[in-house]
Amino acid sequence: MHELTLAKGIIDIVNSEAAKNGFDRGLELRLRVVEFSGVIPACLQAFFTSAAAGTPAAEAALTVESIPAAFRCLDCGYEGPVDRKAACCPVCGAAAIRMTAVREFYFESLKVE
């Protein structure tokens, strides 16, 4: 259910930007979501539609792009993607890996009219 909270947060940002910049209508919102973030794009889309009603984002298209998570191996220093099923370093096989993505969910762009 945290997608509902995220959708409301997105609307809060759009409303704030509309007040600050004087636009009436959002056309497109592009978001980036890192895999393993726990955000389900289809659920976020569904909640966004209902949360946007009556706001400048009411008719905006929401595009959610999933981006691969990046990891760092604490043993060999490898940095890059890791097979989700294996959950270990693809170079040395160590399980001592740490996700390095700083922002798991963020606005890429907002087109307005």
HUCORHU-V702910 format. One line per field, one symbol per residue. psi: psi as a letter, one per 40 degrees, with the letter a starting at -180 (. if undefined). A space follows every 10 residues. Layout:
psi=???
This chain:
psi=eedddddddd dddddddddd efidhhdhhh ihhhieeehh dddddddddd deheieedei hhhhhhiiii ihhedeeiha ihhdddfihe deeiegihhe hdhehihdih hi.
